[in-house]
Amino acid sequence: MSKESEFFIYLMERYAEYKKTSATEILAQWDKLCITDMIYNLYEIYHCEALENAFDDIDELVQERLKGLPTAT
């Protein structure tokens, strides 16, 4: 397994703990919002900073994507 994959799994599991949910739920949300690959590809930035900074960045990505989703009427 690549170092990027190992870190991605670690990041996703820690983020799930931070959000008090499961990694499965987090991955499903990221996939639905089409940000999984983006987060994976940010390895170079995320792996060398505090996880809290990555969490803040991911929270912003999620909120931006959620704003763009159509609402049910």
mmCIF file as gemmi writes it, N, C-alpha and C atoms, coordinates in Angstrom:
data_model
loop_
_atom_site.group_PDB
_atom_site.id
_atom_site.type_symbol
_atom_site.label_atom_id
_atom_site.label_alt_id
_atom_site.label_comp_id
_atom_site.label_asym_id
_atom_site.label_entity_id
_atom_site.label_seq_id
_atom_site.pdbx_PDB_ins_code
_atom_site.Cartn_x
_atom_site.Cartn_y
_atom_site.Cartn_z
_atom_site.occupancy
_atom_site.B_iso_or_equiv
_atom_site.pdbx_formal_charge
_atom_site.auth_seq_id
_atom_site.auth_asym_id
_atom_site.pdbx_PDB_model_num
ATOM 1 N N . MET Axp A 1 ? 0.856 -1.174 0 1 0 ? 1 A 1
ATOM 2 C CA . MET Axp A 1 ? 0 0 0 1 0 ? 1 A 1
ATOM 3 C C . MET Axp A 1 ? 0.906 1.242 0 1 0 ? 1 A 1
ATOM 4 N N . SER Axp A 2 ? 0.533 2.223 -0.77 1 0 ? 2 A 1
ATOM 5 C CA . SER Axp A 2 ? 1.333 3.446 -0.868 1 0 ? 2 A 1
ATOM 6 C C . SER Axp A 2 ? 1.201 4.284 0.41 1 0 ? 2 A 1
ATOM 7 N N . LYS Axp A 3 ? 2.173 5.159 0.602 1 0 ? 3 A 1
ATOM 8 C CA . LYS Axp A 3 ? 2.127 6.048 1.769 1 0 ? 3 A 1
ATOM 9 C C . LYS Axp A 3 ? 0.926 6.979 1.667 1 0 ? 3 A 1
ATOM 10 N N . GLU Axp A 4 ? 0.542 7.355 0.446 1 0 ? 4 A 1
ATOM 11 C CA . GLU Axp A 4 ? -0.635 8.203 0.261 1 0 ? 4 A 1
ATOM 12 C C . GLU Axp A 4 ? -1.905 7.474 0.686 1 0 ? 4 A 1
ATOM 13 N N . SER Axp A 5 ? -2.004 6.203 0.306 1 0 ? 5 A 1
ATOM 14 C CA . SER Axp A 5 ? -3.185 5.41 0.682 1 0 ? 5 A 1
ATOM 15 C C . SER Axp A 5 ? -3.257 5.205 2.188 1 0 ? 5 A 1
ATOM 16 N N . GLU Axp A 6 ? -2.115 4.894 2.785 1 0 ? 6 A 1
ATOM 17 C CA . GLU Axp A 6 ? -2.082 4.711 4.238 1 0 ? 6 A 1
ATOM 18 C C . GLU Axp A 6 ? -2.499 5.987 4.957 1 0 ? 6 A 1
ATOM 19 N N . PHE Axp A 7 ? -1.99 7.119 4.501 1 0 ? 7 A 1
ATOM 20 C CA . PHE Axp A 7 ? -2.347 8.382 5.147 1 0 ? 7 A 1
ATOM 21 C C . PHE Axp A 7 ? -3.819 8.708 4.913 1 0 ? 7 A 1
ATOM 22 N N . PHE Axp A 8 ? -4.327 8.456 3.722 1 0 ? 8 A 1
ATOM 23 C CA . PHE Axp A 8 ? -5.73 8.732 3.42 1 0 ? 8 A 1
ATOM 24 C C . PHE Axp A 8 ? -6.634 7.963 4.383 1 0 ? 8 A 1
ATOM 25 N N . ILE Axp A 9 ? -6.336 6.696 4.589 1 0 ? 9 A 1
ATOM 26 C CA . ILE Axp A 9 ? -7.137 5.886 5.508 1 0 ? 9 A 1
ATOM 27 C C . ILE Axp A 9 ? -7.037 6.444 6.922 1 0 ? 9 A 1
ATOM 28 N N . TYR Axp A 10 ? -5.829 6.771 7.341 1 0 ? 10 A 1
ATOM 29 C CA . TYR Axp A 10 ? -5.622 7.367 8.665 1 0 ? 10 A 1
ATOM 30 C C . TYR Axp A 10 ? -6.424 8.668 8.802 1 0 ? 10 A 1
ATOM 31 N N . LEU Axp A 11 ? -6.323 9.544 7.808 1 0 ? 11 A 1
ATOM 32 C CA . LEU Axp A 11 ? -7.039 10.817 7.833 1 0 ? 11 A 1
ATOM 33 C C . LEU Axp A 11 ? -8.541 10.596 7.899 1 0 ? 11 A 1
ATOM 34 N N . MET Axp A 12 ? -9.049 9.7 7.086 1 0 ? 12 A 1
ATOM 35 C CA . MET Axp A 12 ? -10.486 9.429 7.058 1 0 ? 12 A 1
ATOM 36 C C . MET Axp A 12 ? -10.962 8.872 8.401 1 0 ? 12 A 1
ATOM 37 N N . GLU Axp A 13 ? -10.198 7.966 8.993 1 0 ? 13 A 1
ATOM 38 C CA . GLU Axp A 13 ? -10.59 7.404 10.288 1 0 ? 13 A 1
ATOM 39 C C . GLU Axp A 13 ? -10.56 8.45 11.39 1 0 ? 13 A 1
ATOM 40 N N . ARG Axp A 14 ? -9.534 9.288 11.406 1 0 ? 14 A 1
ATOM 41 C CA . ARG Axp A 14 ? -9.463 10.341 12.427 1 0 ? 14 A 1
ATOM 42 C C . ARG Axp A 14 ? -10.579 11.372 12.214 1 0 ? 14 A 1
ATOM 43 N N . TYR Axp A 15 ? -10.864 11.709 10.951 1 0 ? 15 A 1
ATOM 44 C CA . TYR Axp A 15 ? -11.936 12.661 10.652 1 0 ? 15 A 1
ATOM 45 C C . TYR Axp A 15 ? -13.28 12.084 11.095 1 0 ? 15 A 1
ATOM 46 N N . ALA Axp A 16 ? -13.475 10.799 10.886 1 0 ? 16 A 1
ATOM 47 C CA . ALA Axp A 16 ? -14.717 10.151 11.317 1 0 ? 16 A 1
ATOM 48 C C . ALA Axp A 16 ? -14.865 10.232 12.838 1 0 ? 16 A 1
ATOM 49 N N . GLU Axp A 17 ? -13.768 10 13.557 1 0 ? 17 A 1
ATOM 50 C CA . GLU Axp A 17 ? -13.804 10.146 15.013 1 0 ? 17 A 1
ATOM 51 C C . GLU Axp A 17 ? -14.16 11.576 15.407 1 0 ? 17 A 1
ATOM 52 N N . TYR Axp A 18 ? -13.558 12.539 14.72 1 0 ? 18 A 1
ATOM 53 C CA . TYR Axp A 18 ? -13.813 13.959 14.959 1 0 ? 18 A 1
ATOM 54 C C . TYR Axp A 18 ? -15.288 14.292 14.736 1 0 ? 18 A 1
ATOM 55 N N . LYS Axp A 19 ? -15.877 13.674 13.736 1 0 ? 19 A 1
ATOM 56 C CA . LYS Axp A 19 ? -17.288 13.913 13.408 1 0 ? 19 A 1
ATOM 57 C C . LYS Axp A 19 ? -18.24 12.979 14.15 1 0 ? 19 A 1
ATOM 58 N N . LYS Axp A 20 ? -17.663 12.058 14.959 1 0 ? 20 A 1
ATOM 59 C CA . LYS Axp A 20 ? -18.45 11.097 15.73 1 0 ? 20 A 1
ATOM 60 C C . LYS Axp A 20 ? -19.341 10.24 14.827 1 0 ? 20 A 1
ATOM 61 N N . THR Axp A 21 ? -18.71 9.703 13.809 1 0 ? 21 A 1
ATOM 62 C CA . THR Axp A 21 ? -19.399 8.817 12.871 1 0 ? 21 A 1
ATOM 63 C C . THR Axp A 21 ? -18.398 7.754 12.425 1 0 ? 21 A 1
ATOM 64 N N . SER Axp A 22 ? -18.757 6.995 11.421 1 0 ? 22 A 1
ATOM 65 C CA . SER Axp A 22 ? -17.87 5.938 10.943 1 0 ? 22 A 1
ATOM 66 C C . SER Axp A 22 ? -17.12 6.377 9.689 1 0 ? 22 A 1
ATOM 67 N N . ALA Axp A 23 ? -16.004 5.73 9.45 1 0 ? 23 A 1
ATOM 68 C CA . ALA Axp A 23 ? -15.244 6.006 8.229 1 0 ? 23 A 1
ATOM 69 C C . ALA Axp A 23 ? -16.069 5.652 6.992 1 0 ? 23 A 1
ATOM 70 N N . THR Axp A 24 ? -16.902 4.633 7.101 1 0 ? 24 A 1
ATOM 71 C CA . THR Axp A 24 ? -17.775 4.251 5.991 1 0 ? 24 A 1
ATOM 72 C C . THR Axp A 24 ? -18.724 5.387 5.634 1 0 ? 24 A 1
ATOM 73 N N . GLU Axp A 25 ? -19.289 6.02 6.651 1 0 ? 25 A 1
ATOM 74 C CA . GLU Axp A 25 ? -20.207 7.15 6.421 1 0 ? 25 A 1
ATOM 75 C C . GLU Axp A 25 ? -19.466 8.346 5.827 1 0 ? 25 A 1
ATOM 76 N N . ILE Axp A 26 ? -18.268 8.591 6.315 1 0 ? 26 A 1
ATOM 77 C CA . ILE Axp A 26 ? -17.477 9.711 5.791 1 0 ? 26 A 1
ATOM 78 C C . ILE Axp A 26 ? -17.149 9.477 4.328 1 0 ? 26 A 1
ATOM 79 N N . LEU Axp A 27 ? -16.685 8.277 4.001 1 0 ? 27 A 1
ATOM 80 C CA . LEU Axp A 27 ? -16.35 7.975 2.611 1 0 ? 27 A 1
ATOM 81 C C . LEU Axp A 27 ? -17.578 8.099 1.72 1 0 ? 27 A 1
ATOM 82 N N . ALA Axp A 28 ? -18.725 7.65 2.191 1 0 ? 28 A 1
ATOM 83 C CA . ALA Axp A 28 ? -19.966 7.772 1.409 1 0 ? 28 A 1
ATOM 84 C C . ALA Axp A 28 ? -20.295 9.242 1.161 1 0 ? 28 A 1
ATOM 85 N N . GLN Axp A 29 ? -20.138 10.073 2.175 1 0 ? 29 A 1
ATOM 86 C CA . GLN Axp A 29 ? -20.412 11.506 2.022 1 0 ? 29 A 1
ATOM 87 C C . GLN Axp A 29 ? -19.437 12.126 1.025 1 0 ? 29 A 1
ATOM 88 N N . TRP Axp A 30 ? -18.147 11.827 1.186 1 0 ? 30 A 1
ATOM 89 C CA . TRP Axp A 30 ? -17.144 12.39 0.286 1 0 ? 30 A 1
ATOM 90 C C . TRP Axp A 30 ? -17.398 11.95 -1.152 1 0 ? 30 A 1
ATOM 91 N N . ASP Axp A 31 ? -17.766 10.671 -1.323 1 0 ? 31 A 1
ATOM 92 C CA . ASP Axp A 31 ? -18.072 10.177 -2.674 1 0 ? 31 A 1
ATOM 93 C C . ASP Axp A 31 ? -19.283 10.905 -3.254 1 0 ? 31 A 1
ATOM 94 N N . LYS Axp A 32 ? -20.307 11.072 -2.449 1 0 ? 32 A 1
ATOM 95 C CA . LYS Axp A 32 ? -21.529 11.759 -2.907 1 0 ? 32 A 1
ATOM 96 C C . LYS Axp A 32 ? -21.219 13.2 -3.325 1 0 ? 32 A 1
ATOM 97 N N . LEU Axp A 33 ? -20.322 13.844 -2.585 1 0 ? 33 A 1
ATOM 98 C CA . LEU Axp A 33 ? -19.964 15.234 -2.868 1 0 ? 33 A 1
ATOM 99 C C . LEU Axp A 33 ? -18.83 15.362 -3.886 1 0 ? 33 A 1
ATOM 100 N N . CYS Axp A 34 ? -18.327 14.217 -4.355 1 0 ? 34 A 1
ATOM 101 C CA . CYS Axp A 34 ? -17.242 14.177 -5.349 1 0 ? 34 A 1
ATOM 102 C C . CYS Axp A 34 ? -15.978 14.885 -4.866 1 0 ? 34 A 1
ATOM 103 N N . ILE Axp A 35 ? -15.62 14.643 -3.606 1 0 ? 35 A 1
ATOM 104 C CA . ILE Axp A 35 ? -14.396 15.25 -3.067 1 0 ? 35 A 1
ATOM 105 C C . ILE Axp A 35 ? -13.374 14.216 -2.596 1 0 ? 35 A 1
ATOM 106 N N . THR Axp A 36 ? -13.681 12.937 -2.737 1 0 ? 36 A 1
ATOM 107 C CA . THR Axp A 36 ? -12.777 11.89 -2.268 1 0 ? 36 A 1
ATOM 108 C C . THR Axp A 36 ? -11.416 11.997 -2.942 1 0 ? 36 A 1
ATOM 109 N N . ASP Axp A 37 ? -11.395 12.055 -4.259 1 0 ? 37 A 1
ATOM 110 C CA . ASP Axp A 37 ? -10.127 12.143 -4.987 1 0 ? 37 A 1
ATOM 111 C C . ASP Axp A 37 ? -9.381 13.426 -4.648 1 0 ? 37 A 1
ATOM 112 N N . MET Axp A 38 ? -10.111 14.502 -4.491 1 0 ? 38 A 1
ATOM 113 C CA . MET Axp A 38 ? -9.49 15.787 -4.155 1 0 ? 38 A 1
ATOM 114 C C . MET Axp A 38 ? -8.767 15.677 -2.81 1 0 ? 38 A 1
ATOM 115 N N . ILE Axp A 39 ? -9.431 15.104 -1.822 1 0 ? 39 A 1
ATOM 116 C CA . ILE Axp A 39 ? -8.828 14.954 -0.503 1 0 ? 39 A 1
ATOM 117 C C . ILE Axp A 39 ? -7.631 14.018 -0.58 1 0 ? 39 A 1
ATOM 118 N N . TYR Axp A 40 ? -7.779 12.918 -1.296 1 0 ? 40 A 1
ATOM 119 C CA . TYR Axp A 40 ? -6.663 11.981 -1.46 1 0 ? 40 A 1
ATOM 120 C C . TYR Axp A 40 ? -5.456 12.675 -2.077 1 0 ? 40 A 1
ATOM 121 N N . ASN Axp A 41 ? -5.702 13.491 -3.08 1 0 ? 41 A 1
ATOM 122 C CA . ASN Axp A 41 ? -4.618 14.154 -3.798 1 0 ? 41 A 1
ATOM 123 C C . ASN Axp A 41 ? -3.981 15.312 -3.025 1 0 ? 41 A 1
ATOM 124 N N . LEU Axp A 42 ? -4.564 15.69 -1.902 1 0 ? 42 A 1
ATOM 125 C CA . LEU Axp A 42 ? -3.982 16.745 -1.068 1 0 ? 42 A 1
ATOM 126 C C . LEU Axp A 42 ? -3.004 16.177 -0.034 1 0 ? 42 A 1
ATOM 127 N N . TYR Axp A 43 ? -2.565 14.954 -0.237 1 0 ? 43 A 1
ATOM 128 C CA . TYR Axp A 43 ? -1.623 14.293 0.662 1 0 ? 43 A 1
ATOM 129 C C . TYR Axp A 43 ? -0.425 15.176 0.98 1 0 ? 43 A 1
ATOM 130 N N . GLU Axp A 44 ? 0.177 15.774 -0.03 1 0 ? 44 A 1
ATOM 131 C CA . GLU Axp A 44 ? 1.397 16.576 0.176 1 0 ? 44 A 1
ATOM 132 C C . GLU Axp A 44 ? 1.176 17.701 1.175 1 0 ? 44 A 1
ATOM 133 N N . ILE Axp A 45 ? -0.004 18.251 1.212 1 0 ? 45 A 1
ATOM 134 C CA . ILE Axp A 45 ? -0.323 19.334 2.148 1 0 ? 45 A 1
ATOM 135 C C . ILE Axp A 45 ? -0.746 18.762 3.504 1 0 ? 45 A 1
ATOM 136 N N . TYR Axp A 46 ? -1.686 17.825 3.473 1 0 ? 46 A 1
ATOM 137 C CA . TYR Axp A 46 ? -2.283 17.332 4.712 1 0 ? 46 A 1
ATOM 138 C C . TYR Axp A 46 ? -1.321 16.55 5.592 1 0 ? 46 A 1
ATOM 139 N N . HIS Axp A 47 ? -0.413 15.797 5.012 1 0 ? 47 A 1
ATOM 140 C CA . HIS Axp A 47 ? 0.426 14.933 5.846 1 0 ? 47 A 1
ATOM 141 C C . HIS Axp A 47 ? 1.481 15.705 6.637 1 0 ? 47 A 1
ATOM 142 N N . CYS Axp A 48 ? 1.733 16.958 6.275 1 0 ? 48 A 1
ATOM 143 C CA . CYS Axp A 48 ? 2.776 17.703 6.99 1 0 ? 48 A 1
ATOM 144 C C . CYS Axp A 48 ? 2.2 18.833 7.848 1 0 ? 48 A 1
ATOM 145 N N . GLU Axp A 49 ? 0.915 18.851 8.052 1 0 ? 49 A 1
ATOM 146 C CA . GLU Axp A 49 ? 0.324 19.855 8.944 1 0 ? 49 A 1
ATOM 147 C C . GLU Axp A 49 ? -0.507 19.165 10.014 1 0 ? 49 A 1
ATOM 148 N N . ALA Axp A 50 ? -0.952 19.92 10.974 1 0 ? 50 A 1
ATOM 149 C CA . ALA Axp A 50 ? -1.789 19.366 12.038 1 0 ? 50 A 1
ATOM 150 C C . ALA Axp A 50 ? -3.088 18.831 11.446 1 0 ? 50 A 1
ATOM 151 N N . LEU Axp A 51 ? -3.532 17.695 11.961 1 0 ? 51 A 1
ATOM 152 C CA . LEU Axp A 51 ? -4.777 17.114 11.453 1 0 ? 51 A 1
ATOM 153 C C . LEU Axp A 51 ? -5.943 18.076 11.571 1 0 ? 51 A 1
ATOM 154 N N . GLU Axp A 52 ? -5.948 18.895 12.607 1 0 ? 52 A 1
ATOM 155 C CA . GLU Axp A 52 ? -7.041 19.852 12.791 1 0 ? 52 A 1
ATOM 156 C C . GLU Axp A 52 ? -7.142 20.808 11.606 1 0 ? 52 A 1
ATOM 157 N N . ASN Axp A 53 ? -6.006 21.169 11.031 1 0 ? 53 A 1
ATOM 158 C CA . ASN Axp A 53 ? -6.027 22.037 9.848 1 0 ? 53 A 1
ATOM 159 C C . ASN Axp A 53 ? -6.654 21.313 8.661 1 0 ? 53 A 1
ATOM 160 N N . ALA Axp A 54 ? -6.314 20.044 8.501 1 0 ? 54 A 1
ATOM 161 C CA . ALA Axp A 54 ? -6.925 19.246 7.434 1 0 ? 54 A 1
ATOM 162 C C . ALA Axp A 54 ? -8.426 19.127 7.681 1 0 ? 54 A 1
ATOM 163 N N . PHE Axp A 55 ? -8.822 18.892 8.924 1 0 ? 55 A 1
ATOM 164 C CA . PHE Axp A 55 ? -10.241 18.782 9.252 1 0 ? 55 A 1
ATOM 165 C C . PHE Axp A 55 ? -10.976 20.071 8.9 1 0 ? 55 A 1
ATOM 166 N N . ASP Axp A 56 ? -10.389 21.215 9.242 1 0 ? 56 A 1
ATOM 167 C CA . ASP Axp A 56 ? -11.008 22.508 8.914 1 0 ? 56 A 1
ATOM 168 C C . ASP Axp A 56 ? -11.169 22.662 7.406 1 0 ? 56 A 1
ATOM 169 N N . ASP Axp A 57 ? -10.149 22.286 6.67 1 0 ? 57 A 1
ATOM 170 C CA . ASP Axp A 57 ? -10.194 22.373 5.214 1 0 ? 57 A 1
ATOM 171 C C . ASP Axp A 57 ? -11.272 21.446 4.649 1 0 ? 57 A 1
ATOM 172 N N . ILE Axp A 58 ? -11.336 20.234 5.15 1 0 ? 58 A 1
ATOM 173 C CA . ILE Axp A 58 ? -12.348 19.276 4.685 1 0 ? 58 A 1
ATOM 174 C C . ILE Axp A 58 ? -13.743 19.777 5.031 1 0 ? 58 A 1
ATOM 175 N N . ASP Axp A 59 ? -13.913 20.317 6.238 1 0 ? 59 A 1
ATOM 176 C CA . ASP Axp A 59 ? -15.217 20.884 6.616 1 0 ? 59 A 1
ATOM 177 C C . ASP Axp A 59 ? -15.647 21.97 5.625 1 0 ? 59 A 1
ATOM 178 N N . GLU Axp A 60 ? -14.707 22.809 5.223 1 0 ? 60 A 1
ATOM 179 C CA . GLU Axp A 60 ? -15.018 23.864 4.244 1 0 ? 60 A 1
ATOM 180 C C . GLU Axp A 60 ? -15.4 23.264 2.896 1 0 ? 60 A 1
ATOM 181 N N . LEU Axp A 61 ? -14.661 22.256 2.454 1 0 ? 61 A 1
ATOM 182 C CA . LEU Axp A 61 ? -14.993 21.594 1.188 1 0 ? 61 A 1
ATOM 183 C C . LEU Axp A 61 ? -16.395 21.004 1.237 1 0 ? 61 A 1
ATOM 184 N N . VAL Axp A 62 ? -16.71 20.329 2.333 1 0 ? 62 A 1
ATOM 185 C CA . VAL Axp A 62 ? -18.031 19.714 2.489 1 0 ? 62 A 1
ATOM 186 C C . VAL Axp A 62 ? -19.116 20.789 2.446 1 0 ? 62 A 1
ATOM 187 N N . GLN Axp A 63 ? -18.934 21.868 3.202 1 0 ? 63 A 1
ATOM 188 C CA . GLN Axp A 63 ? -19.946 22.929 3.235 1 0 ? 63 A 1
ATOM 189 C C . GLN Axp A 63 ? -20.136 23.576 1.867 1 0 ? 63 A 1
ATOM 190 N N . GLU Axp A 64 ? -19.04 23.807 1.156 1 0 ? 64 A 1
ATOM 191 C CA . GLU Axp A 64 ? -19.147 24.392 -0.186 1 0 ? 64 A 1
ATOM 192 C C . GLU Axp A 64 ? -19.944 23.485 -1.114 1 0 ? 64 A 1
ATOM 193 N N . ARG Axp A 65 ? -19.652 22.199 -1.052 1 0 ? 65 A 1
ATOM 194 C CA . ARG Axp A 65 ? -20.363 21.24 -1.914 1 0 ? 65 A 1
ATOM 195 C C . ARG Axp A 65 ? -21.828 21.101 -1.516 1 0 ? 65 A 1
ATOM 196 N N . LEU Axp A 66 ? -22.093 21.117 -0.219 1 0 ? 66 A 1
ATOM 197 C CA . LEU Axp A 66 ? -23.479 20.997 0.238 1 0 ? 66 A 1
ATOM 198 C C . LEU Axp A 66 ? -24.319 22.194 -0.216 1 0 ? 66 A 1
ATOM 199 N N . LYS Axp A 67 ? -23.707 23.37 -0.249 1 0 ? 67 A 1
ATOM 200 C CA . LYS Axp A 67 ? -24.42 24.573 -0.718 1 0 ? 67 A 1
ATOM 201 C C . LYS Axp A 67 ? -24.823 24.434 -2.177 1 0 ? 67 A 1
ATOM 202 N N . GLY Axp A 68 ? -24.03 23.698 -2.94 1 0 ? 68 A 1
ATOM 203 C CA . GLY Axp A 68 ? -24.293 23.55 -4.363 1 0 ? 68 A 1
ATOM 204 C C . GLY Axp A 68 ? -25.279 22.467 -4.721 1 0 ? 68 A 1
ATOM 205 N N . LEU Axp A 69 ? -25.682 21.654 -3.72 1 0 ? 69 A 1
ATOM 206 C CA . LEU Axp A 69 ? -26.638 20.584 -3.996 1 0 ? 69 A 1
ATOM 207 C C . LEU Axp A 69 ? -28.047 21.149 -4.112 1 0 ? 69 A 1
ATOM 208 N N . PRO Axp A 70 ? -28.833 20.617 -5.017 1 0 ? 70 A 1
ATOM 209 C CA . PRO Axp A 70 ? -30.232 21.067 -5.12 1 0 ? 70 A 1
ATOM 210 C C . PRO Axp A 70 ? -30.998 20.644 -3.867 1 0 ? 70 A 1
ATOM 211 N N . THR Axp A 71 ? -31.91 21.482 -3.455 1 0 ? 71 A 1
ATOM 212 C CA . THR Axp A 71 ? -32.732 21.171 -2.287 1 0 ? 71 A 1
ATOM 213 C C . THR Axp A 71 ? -34.041 20.553 -2.739 1 0 ? 71 A 1
ATOM 214 N N . ALA Axp A 72 ? -34.567 19.667 -1.906 1 0 ? 72 A 1
ATOM 215 C CA . ALA Axp A 72 ? -35.85 19.017 -2.216 1 0 ? 72 A 1
ATOM 216 C C . ALA Axp A 72 ? -36.977 19.983 -1.938 1 0 ? 72 A 1
ATOM 217 N N . THR Axp A 73 ? -37.946 20.008 -2.808 1 0 ? 73 A 1
ATOM 218 C CA . THR Axp A 73 ? -39.107 20.895 -2.612 1 0 ? 73 A 1
ATOM 219 C C . THR Axp A 73 ? -40.377 20.113 -2.525 1 0 ? 73 A 1
